[in-house]
Amino acid sequence: MAQALIEEKTIGARHTPVLLSQTLEALAPRARGRYLDGTLGLGGHCEALLSAAQDIEICGLDRDSDALALARERLAPFGQRVRFFHSRYSRFADALQELGWDKVDGALLDIGVSSLQLDESERGFSFLGDGLLDMRMDQRSDDLSARHWVNRASFASLKECIAALGEDPQAGRIARVIVDARQKKPITSTAELASLVEKAYPPAWRRTSRRHPATRTFQALRMAVNDELGELRRFLQHILAYLPVGGRLAVITFHSLEDRLVKQAIRRWTEGCRCPRHAAACVCGHQPEVRVLHKKPLQAAAAELASNPRAGSAKLRAVEKIAEAMPRANETA
Ligand SMILES: C[S@@+](CC[C@H](N)C(=O)[O-])C[C@H]1O[C@@H](n2cnc3c(N)ncnc32)[C@H](O)[C@@H]1O
């Protein structure tokens, strides 16, 4: 399938990365620098980084082998300057170790689903076409598919998943309709699930909703199937140790819960003294590890939105490392 898409059109012509100029500005790529792109996708940001400064090298990861094949094709002109890893980004340290890199000058995540994944109905991400309910970004993994979730999860877990990750106020009704339907026969296709969710919506909501009623349920299942929040949490726990002072991190999110995780991590990294308020003097010696590059997250301007409505929910947050973490008190003793 990936090959068919390559032949249809060049990848660069069919795909424009979101918030591209803002991302380049945030990462401020340096000549001969080493960078990590944890979500290569179709290689758009990576291509721009490689072209932005001389002799940059990139360690590029994607858990989707179809995306990786397309990125390889697009980035072939850069030869050995890009190294490709079929891996989830929470395991970035293994890839760096394989390359013998102990630090990178910058790291980028552009999280979420790619247009390639959404456009191919057989991947089961979209309710617009009809395909087998799958939604695994890595189809070679042992991750449980959306089919498994929908047919096996309890009513309570389905409701919680759709409420928490989809933020759908109709989560209870949707979970009930799913559980009732699967008692008659397993739910296996995207169209089947979309029509069940539509039925679960009260008619007045169906009429007034600007989005397809299944939008949030599909988003929730995709995030659960791929443990998207867990991936981001694990990445944020470790990435700072791999940046030198002056190194930069840029993260683009499309979901409020993901943005919240990034915001919370940045808040921790910018914290100063952690001594109790009543302490006469600072004994912890803790100092901020990063400086925040923009007070508010960057979002797409009107011109980008006109050509790519999906950029509407994208938020970019970026930081520069300014100090190494202080060892914890019990580590210095
Ligand atoms: C929005 S696209 C990235 C687009 C890319 N920046 C570009 O310019 O083409 C997101 C990509 O991240 C990948 N992805 C999502 N979560 C991932 C994870 N935890 N580990 C590795 N790749 C992941 C998806 O498979 C998808 O290809």
The ligand as an ORCA input file, in Angstrom:
! r2SCAN-3c Opt
* xyz 0 1
  C       1.043     13.563     12.865
  S       2.070     12.291     12.258
  C       3.651     13.006     12.162
  C       3.858     13.784     10.894
  C       5.282     14.215     10.687
  N       5.728     15.168     11.663
  C       5.470     14.759      9.292
  O       5.865     15.911      9.146
  O       5.198     14.031      8.353
  C       2.227     11.300     13.652
  C       3.070     10.058     13.444
  O       3.503      9.641     14.719
  C       3.452      8.259     14.796
  N       3.329      7.934     16.200
  C       2.294      8.215     17.020
  N       2.556      7.777     18.251
  C       3.784      7.218     18.207
  C       4.627      6.597     19.186
  N       4.244      6.469     20.439
  N       5.849      6.186     18.798
  C       6.277      6.335     17.512
  N       5.506      6.881     16.542
  C       4.285      7.325     16.897
  C       2.273      7.855     13.959
  O       2.419      6.519     13.510
  C       2.338      8.871     12.837
  O       3.039      8.360     11.735
*
